[in-house]
Amino acid sequence: MKTVVKQISVTTEKGNVLDIVITVQRGYEKAKKEIWVDEPSTIEKMEAIEETIVETRVNGNTFIGGVFPFVPEEYKKAGYYGTLASKILITKNVYHQIEKAIYEAETEAETDEDYKKYVEIMNKAAKNEEEYQQHVKNIENMMTLNGRTY
């Protein structure tokens, strides 16, 4: 598992300084799970770790949560573009600075070798599913003369 911590400071248009710590974890590791099958038992299975935490400190307060490009219409009219930790309204410029830092941290964390194997497995599964769905469609078309039944 690879953990990347990135710290940035962003100054808002009103002069407030947002100190942001971005922690990203990516990996693919064995995890123990407690399950119940007639009795409690423990199994080990491979599990993807995909965690991104955004912690924001401003004016002595700490907020934990992501950055989202959604605000009610009345805030858009006031010039705001999104929210940070669902509490702090931010402009488009601030939003893009934070998103860029998150992207850089996630890109670096995704270089973990085990996580790359996980991504390959998921891509192969998606390709197999797509091929299977195309096969099912081809069989249905063959059996119904391309969707026409007589």
N, C-alpha and C positions, 0 to 999 in steps of 0.2 A: 504494500500500500504506500502511496506517495502522498505526502501532505505538503501543500504550498500555502504560505502565509504572505499576503501582500498588504502593505499599508500605504494609504494615500491620504492626502489632505485636499479637500476641495472647498473653495470659498464661494459662497452663494452671492447672488447679486446684491443682497442686503448686508453683506459683510460678515456673516456668520461662517465660522470655519467648521467643516464637517471632517472629523478624523475618523477614517473608515479602515477597519481591519477585515480583510477578506481571507477566510480559511477554506481551502478546497481540499477534499480528500477523494482520491480515486484508487480503486484496487479491485482485486478479485481473489478472495481468500476463503479458506474453509471456516465455517461457522458452526457452532453447536446450537441445535434447536431442541427445545423441550416439546414433545408431542404426546398426545394421549391416544393410544390404541388399546383399549381394554385395560391398560395400565400405563402409568407414566414411563416414558422412555426418552432417551436422548439420541439424536441422529446428527451426523456431520454431513454438511453439504456445502458446495461452493456457492458463494454469495457475492454479488457485485456491491461495491461500496461507492456510492455517488452522493457526496454531501458537499454543499456549498453554504457557508454561513457568512452573513454580512453583518458586522457589528459596527454601529455608528455612535460616536460620542460627539455631542454638541452642547455647549453651555452647561457642562457638568452632568448632563443626562446621558444615559446609555440606552440605545434601542437596538434590538436584534430583529432582523428581517430582511427580505430581499428588496429589490428595486423593481417597480412596476410602472408601465407607461399608461396607467389608467387613472383618470380623475373625473369627478363630476363636471358637467358642462359649465357650471358657474365658476369653477376654478380655472378651467381652460380660458375663459374670457379674461381672467385676471393674469394670464400669462404662464400658468403652471402647466407642466407636461406630465408629471408622474408623481409617485409617492415612494418614499424610502422607509422601509420598516412599517408601512401602512400608517405612519404617523407624521412624517415630514414631507411637506409639499416641495417639489423641486422643479426647476425649469429644464428645458430641453438640453441646454448646454451641460448642466450638472449631471443630468441623467446619462448623457453620452460619455462623460468622463468616467463615471462609476461603471457603466456597462463595459467600457474598454478595459478597465482594470480587472473586472470579473472575468472577462474573456481571456485575458492574458494569463491569469492565475489558473483557470480551468484548462487552457491549452497546455500549460506547463505540467500540470498534475496528470493529464491524460497521456503523458509519455511513459507512465509506469508499464513495465513489460507485461505483468499479469492483467492489467486493465486492457491492454491492446489485444491480448488473447480473448478476453471477454467480448470486446467489440467485434472481433473476427467471428466468434461463435454466433453472436446475435445477427450479424450481417448474413452469415450462411443460412441461419434459420429463416430469416426474412426472404431470402432468395428461394429457398426450398418451398416456403409457403406460397410464394407468388407462382412458382412453377406448378405446384399442386392445384392452385385455383384455376390456372390456365388449362390444365389437363381436364379438370372437372367441367369447365366451360366447353372445351372441345368435345367431350363425351356427350354432354347434353345437346349440343348442336348436332352431333352425328345421329343421336337417337330421335331427334325431333325435326330432322331435315332443316337445320339452321333456324329453329324456333317455330317452324310451321308444322303443325300436326294435322293429320288427315283422318 
